[in-house]
Amino acid sequence: MEINLSWDLFVIVFFAVIIAYSFIIGRNQTLKIIIASYIAILTADGIGNLIRYYFIGENAATTAVNLTNEANELIVIKIFIFVLTIVLVSTRGRFTMNMSRPNSSLMNVILTLTYGVLSAGLITSTILIYTSGSSLVQETNMILNEAILAMYRNSVMVQTMINNYNIWFSLPAITFVISSFLGEEVDA
């Protein structure tokens, strides 16, 4: 069997690692990571947009396919802020998630798997959107720099993640609301 390294394989492995980690830390901590991801998206986009506006120029990140060096640096800064914020809020955040366990062990496994997949999708799609030079908060046309354009053309998984980023962004919150009605109430 021949294994070819591709972006599809990278995305699948990234998903598998996040899903496995979700089972290790449990459903409540995975929910905490999802909430931290939302906070990180807002933080990275906000700081990135301020940096672009005040230091790079209003339209620097919207140049066609060839992004300027400053815009490439902005991409790295946004991804760094995104990851750092997730880590800090998840590990040092002064809040806890305490959702009740479902009555069924199978339902607990299904919910943990679901949150793991949604967490992986949210994080992966956000990193890909930032890599493209776009923003999750500001409505912009999808701007693909040369690096992401090659990945986009050669990978069905990358295309799926980028084309459906609004779904990956909203689905964890929708699932959280729906699953909040499952199980019994927990005393704080």
TAVENJO-V543539 format. One record per pair of residues at least 24 apart in sequence whose C-alpha atoms are under 10 Angstrom apart, sorted by sequence separation. I is the first residue (numbers start at 1). J is the second residue. D is the distance in whole Angstrom. If there is no record, write none. Layout:
BEGIN
I & J & D
I & J & D
END
This chain:
BEGIN
128 & 152 & 10
49 & 74 & 9
48 & 74 & 7
51 & 77 & 9
47 & 74 & 10
48 & 75 & 8
51 & 78 & 10
48 & 76 & 10
48 & 77 & 7
49 & 78 & 9
136 & 165 & 8
47 & 77 & 9
48 & 78 & 6
128 & 158 & 8
132 & 162 & 9
136 & 166 & 8
44 & 75 & 10
47 & 78 & 8
48 & 79 & 10
128 & 159 & 10
46 & 78 & 9
129 & 161 & 9
44 & 77 & 8
45 & 78 & 7
48 & 81 & 9
125 & 158 & 8
128 & 161 & 8
129 & 162 & 6
136 & 169 & 8
44 & 78 & 5
45 & 79 & 9
47 & 81 & 8
124 & 158 & 9
125 & 159 & 10
127 & 161 & 10
128 & 162 & 7
129 & 163 & 10
43 & 78 & 9
44 & 79 & 7
125 & 160 & 9
126 & 161 & 9
127 & 162 & 10
44 & 80 & 8
45 & 81 & 9
125 & 161 & 5
126 & 162 & 9
129 & 165 & 8
41 & 78 & 9
44 & 81 & 5
45 & 82 & 8
86 & 123 & 10
124 & 161 & 7
125 & 162 & 6
128 & 165 & 9
40 & 78 & 10
41 & 79 & 9
43 & 81 & 7
44 & 82 & 5
124 & 162 & 9
125 & 163 & 9
40 & 79 & 10
43 & 82 & 7
44 & 83 & 9
122 & 161 & 9
125 & 164 & 8
126 & 165 & 7
41 & 81 & 9
42 & 82 & 9
44 & 84 & 10
83 & 123 & 9
121 & 161 & 7
125 & 165 & 6
126 & 166 & 10
40 & 81 & 7
41 & 82 & 6
44 & 85 & 8
82 & 123 & 9
124 & 165 & 9
125 & 166 & 9
40 & 82 & 5
41 & 83 & 9
43 & 85 & 8
125 & 167 & 10
126 & 168 & 9
39 & 82 & 9
40 & 83 & 7
42 & 85 & 10
121 & 164 & 10
122 & 165 & 8
125 & 168 & 7
126 & 169 & 8
38 & 82 & 9
40 & 84 & 8
41 & 85 & 9
82 & 126 & 9
83 & 127 & 9
121 & 165 & 8
122 & 166 & 9
124 & 168 & 9
125 & 169 & 8
37 & 82 & 8
40 & 85 & 5
41 & 86 & 9
82 & 127 & 8
122 & 167 & 9
123 & 168 & 9
36 & 82 & 9
37 & 83 & 8
39 & 85 & 8
40 & 86 & 6
121 & 167 & 9
122 & 168 & 5
123 & 169 & 9
36 & 83 & 10
38 & 85 & 10
39 & 86 & 8
40 & 87 & 9
79 & 126 & 9
80 & 127 & 10
121 & 168 & 6
122 & 169 & 6
37 & 85 & 8
38 & 86 & 9
40 & 88 & 10
79 & 127 & 6
82 & 130 & 9
120 & 168 & 9
121 & 169 & 8
122 & 170 & 9
36 & 85 & 7
37 & 86 & 6
40 & 89 & 8
78 & 127 & 9
79 & 128 & 9
118 & 167 & 10
119 & 168 & 9
122 & 171 & 9
36 & 86 & 5
37 & 87 & 9
39 & 89 & 8
79 & 129 & 10
118 & 168 & 7
119 & 169 & 10
121 & 171 & 9
122 & 172 & 8
35 & 86 & 9
36 & 87 & 8
76 & 127 & 10
79 & 130 & 7
117 & 168 & 10
118 & 169 & 9
121 & 172 & 9
34 & 86 & 9
36 & 88 & 8
37 & 89 & 9
75 & 127 & 9
78 & 130 & 7
79 & 131 & 8
118 & 170 & 10
119 & 171 & 10
33 & 86 & 7
36 & 89 & 6
37 & 90 & 9
77 & 130 & 10
78 & 131 & 9
118 & 171 & 7
119 & 172 & 7
32 & 86 & 9
33 & 87 & 8
35 & 89 & 9
36 & 90 & 6
75 & 129 & 10
76 & 130 & 8
118 & 172 & 6
35 & 90 & 9
36 & 91 & 10
75 & 130 & 6
76 & 131 & 8
78 & 133 & 10
117 & 172 & 9
118 & 173 & 9
33 & 89 & 8
34 & 90 & 9
74 & 130 & 9
75 & 131 & 6
115 & 171 & 10
116 & 172 & 10
32 & 89 & 8
33 & 90 & 6
36 & 93 & 9
74 & 131 & 10
75 & 132 & 8
76 & 133 & 10
78 & 135 & 10
115 & 172 & 7
118 & 175 & 9
32 & 90 & 6
33 & 91 & 9
75 & 133 & 6
114 & 172 & 9
31 & 90 & 10
32 & 91 & 9
72 & 131 & 8
74 & 133 & 8
75 & 134 & 9
30 & 90 & 9
72 & 132 & 9
75 & 135 & 10
115 & 175 & 8
29 & 90 & 8
32 & 93 & 9
72 & 133 & 8
114 & 175 & 9
115 & 176 & 9
29 & 91 & 10
35 & 97 & 10
71 & 133 & 7
32 & 95 & 8
32 & 96 & 7
111 & 175 & 9
31 & 96 & 9
32 & 97 & 6
67 & 132 & 10
111 & 176 & 10
31 & 97 & 7
32 & 98 & 10
67 & 133 & 8
29 & 96 & 8
30 & 97 & 9
31 & 98 & 9
65 & 132 & 10
28 & 96 & 8
29 & 97 & 7
31 & 99 & 9
65 & 133 & 10
111 & 179 & 8
28 & 97 & 5
29 & 98 & 9
27 & 97 & 9
28 & 98 & 6
63 & 133 & 10
27 & 98 & 9
28 & 99 & 7
61 & 132 & 10
62 & 133 & 8
27 & 99 & 8
28 & 100 & 9
61 & 133 & 6
62 & 134 & 8
28 & 101 & 10
61 & 134 & 8
72 & 145 & 9
27 & 101 & 9
107 & 182 & 10
67 & 143 & 9
107 & 183 & 10
66 & 143 & 10
67 & 144 & 9
68 & 145 & 10
102 & 179 & 10
62 & 140 & 9
65 & 143 & 7
66 & 144 & 9
67 & 145 & 6
62 & 141 & 9
64 & 143 & 7
65 & 144 & 6
66 & 145 & 6
67 & 146 & 8
103 & 182 & 9
104 & 183 & 9
62 & 142 & 10
63 & 143 & 8
64 & 144 & 8
65 & 145 & 5
66 & 146 & 7
99 & 179 & 9
100 & 180 & 9
102 & 182 & 7
103 & 183 & 7
27 & 108 & 8
31 & 112 & 9
34 & 115 & 8
41 & 122 & 10
62 & 143 & 7
63 & 144 & 10
64 & 145 & 8
65 & 146 & 6
66 & 147 & 10
99 & 180 & 8
101 & 182 & 9
102 & 183 & 5
103 & 184 & 9
26 & 108 & 10
27 & 109 & 9
30 & 112 & 8
33 & 115 & 10
34 & 116 & 9
37 & 119 & 8
41 & 123 & 9
48 & 130 & 10
61 & 143 & 9
62 & 144 & 10
63 & 145 & 9
64 & 146 & 10
65 & 147 & 9
100 & 182 & 8
101 & 183 & 6
102 & 184 & 8
26 & 109 & 9
29 & 112 & 10
30 & 113 & 10
33 & 116 & 10
40 & 123 & 10
62 & 145 & 10
65 & 148 & 10
99 & 182 & 9
100 & 183 & 6
101 & 184 & 8
27 & 111 & 7
28 & 112 & 9
31 & 115 & 7
34 & 118 & 8
35 & 119 & 9
38 & 122 & 9
61 & 145 & 10
65 & 149 & 8
99 & 183 & 8
100 & 184 & 6
101 & 185 & 9
26 & 111 & 10
27 & 112 & 5
30 & 115 & 7
31 & 116 & 9
34 & 119 & 6
37 & 122 & 8
38 & 123 & 9
41 & 126 & 8
45 & 130 & 9
99 & 184 & 9
100 & 185 & 6
101 & 186 & 9
23 & 109 & 8
26 & 112 & 7
27 & 113 & 8
30 & 116 & 7
33 & 119 & 7
34 & 120 & 9
37 & 123 & 7
40 & 126 & 10
41 & 127 & 10
44 & 130 & 9
49 & 135 & 9
99 & 185 & 8
100 & 186 & 6
25 & 112 & 10
26 & 113 & 10
27 & 114 & 9
28 & 115 & 9
31 & 118 & 10
32 & 119 & 10
48 & 135 & 9
98 & 185 & 10
99 & 186 & 7
100 & 187 & 9
24 & 112 & 10
27 & 115 & 7
30 & 118 & 10
31 & 119 & 8
34 & 122 & 8
38 & 126 & 10
49 & 137 & 10
98 & 186 & 7
99 & 187 & 10
23 & 112 & 6
26 & 115 & 10
27 & 116 & 8
30 & 119 & 7
34 & 123 & 9
37 & 126 & 9
41 & 130 & 10
45 & 134 & 9
46 & 135 & 10
49 & 138 & 9
98 & 187 & 9
22 & 112 & 7
23 & 113 & 7
26 & 116 & 9
33 & 123 & 10
45 & 135 & 6
98 & 188 & 8
22 & 113 & 7
44 & 135 & 9
45 & 136 & 7
46 & 137 & 8
20 & 112 & 10
22 & 114 & 10
23 & 115 & 10
44 & 136 & 10
45 & 137 & 7
46 & 138 & 10
19 & 112 & 8
20 & 113 & 9
22 & 115 & 8
23 & 116 & 8
42 & 135 & 10
44 & 137 & 10
45 & 138 & 8
19 & 113 & 7
22 & 116 & 5
41 & 135 & 9
42 & 136 & 8
19 & 114 & 9
21 & 116 & 8
22 & 117 & 9
41 & 136 & 7
42 & 137 & 7
19 & 115 & 8
20 & 116 & 8
41 & 137 & 8
18 & 115 & 10
19 & 116 & 4
20 & 117 & 10
22 & 119 & 9
18 & 116 & 6
19 & 117 & 6
22 & 120 & 9
17 & 116 & 9
18 & 117 & 8
19 & 118 & 9
16 & 116 & 9
18 & 118 & 10
19 & 119 & 8
15 & 116 & 8
16 & 117 & 8
18 & 119 & 7
19 & 120 & 7
15 & 117 & 7
18 & 120 & 6
15 & 118 & 9
17 & 120 & 9
18 & 121 & 9
15 & 119 & 9
16 & 120 & 8
15 & 120 & 5
18 & 123 & 9
14 & 120 & 7
15 & 121 & 7
18 & 124 & 10
14 & 121 & 10
12 & 120 & 10
15 & 123 & 9
11 & 120 & 9
14 & 123 & 10
15 & 124 & 8
11 & 121 & 9
14 & 124 & 8
11 & 124 & 8
11 & 125 & 10
41 & 169 & 10
38 & 169 & 8
37 & 169 & 10
38 & 172 & 10
38 & 173 & 9
35 & 172 & 9
34 & 172 & 7
35 & 173 & 9
34 & 173 & 9
31 & 172 & 9
31 & 173 & 10
34 & 176 & 10
7 & 150 & 10
8 & 151 & 9
7 & 151 & 7
11 & 155 & 9
6 & 151 & 9
7 & 152 & 9
10 & 155 & 10
12 & 157 & 8
31 & 176 & 8
8 & 154 & 8
9 & 155 & 9
11 & 157 & 7
7 & 154 & 8
8 & 155 & 5
10 & 157 & 9
11 & 158 & 7
6 & 154 & 8
7 & 155 & 6
8 & 156 & 7
9 & 157 & 9
10 & 158 & 10
6 & 155 & 7
7 & 156 & 9
8 & 157 & 5
7 & 157 & 8
8 & 158 & 7
11 & 161 & 9
7 & 158 & 7
8 & 159 & 10
END
